[in-house]
Amino acid sequence: MPEQTASATKQFTITRIFDAPRDVIWRAWTDPGEAAAWWHPAGVVTPRESVELDVRPGGRYRYTMIAPDGSEYPTAGVYREVVEPERLVFTWGDPDDDDELAPLITVTLAALGERTEMTFHLVGIAGAPGDDNVYDGWASAFDVLDERLASADGA
């Protein structure tokens, strides 16, 4: 029975390899200025002043994405686990959501020399490539991060 429940849970995983050391990717997830630069799909912006991160177990974070049409998407959650520089676990949802019911994200960073393998696992929302929703939004945000890392490399 537990097996069936686990497989029936709405969830998805995205794995990416970034051309940057693990500490750089950790900072991308935990520094407000870095987060503002990529915590959104391409074409959307996250104003720096909207980003607040209290990166510790029990700490809260919030940010607001703004779409080209001016629509605002406030997002917030609570950090459940912080193991620098390898693992972050946090809730993710609307600021008014009950933290106990909000989707849960686990980010795991594995060092591959000067590169980093990131495993992003979200439980609570079914996602798949081409969903034009949460999966594609995060995949696009990781593309934005990739572009940011490439341009920083060339600077």
C-alpha positions, 0 to 999 in steps of 0.5 A, spaced: 500 500 500 505 505 501 508 503 494 502 505 491 501 511 495 508 514 493 507 512 486 500 516 486 504 522 489 504 528 484 511 530 483 517 531 478 524 531 478 529 535 473 536 534 473 541 539 470 549 539 470 551 546 471 558 549 468 560 552 475 563 549 482 558 547 487 559 553 491 557 558 486 550 554 485 549 554 492 550 561 492 545 562 486 540 558 491 541 562 497 543 569 495 538 574 494 541 578 489 543 572 485 536 569 486 533 575 483 537 574 477 534 567 475 528 565 480 523 566 474 522 563 467 525 567 461 521 573 459 519 574 467 523 578 472 524 578 479 525 585 482 531 584 487 527 588 492 522 583 492 526 577 494 527 576 502 531 569 504 532 567 511 536 561 509 536 556 515 531 551 518 525 554 520 527 561 516 522 564 511 523 566 504 519 570 499 519 573 492 515 576 487 515 574 479 512 579 474 510 577 467 511 582 461 503 583 462 504 586 469 501 580 472 505 579 479 506 572 482 508 572 489 511 566 492 513 564 499 515 558 503 519 555 509 526 552 509 525 545 512 533 543 511 539 547 510 545 543 509 551 547 506 553 546 500 549 540 498 542 540 500 536 545 501 529 543 502 523 548 502 516 549 501 514 553 495 507 556 494 503 562 495 504 566 501 497 565 504 498 557 503 498 553 509 506 551 509 504 544 511 500 543 505 504 547 500 509 543 495 516 541 497 522 542 493 528 538 495 535 541 491 541 536 491 547 539 489 553 534 487 560 536 486 563 534 479 570 537 479 568 544 477 561 542 475 555 541 479 549 536 478 543 539 481 537 534 482 531 538 483 525 534 486 518 537 487 513 533 491 505 536 491 505 538 483 505 533 477 509 536 472 512 534 465 516 537 460 511 541 455 506 542 461 507 550 460 506 550 467 510 549 473 515 544 470 516 548 464 517 554 468 522 551 473 526 548 467 526 555 463 529 558 470 534 553 470 536 556 463 536 563 465 541 560 471 545 557 465 545 563 461 547 567 467 553 563 469 555 563 462 555 570 461 559 571 468 564 566 465 565 570 459 566 577 463 
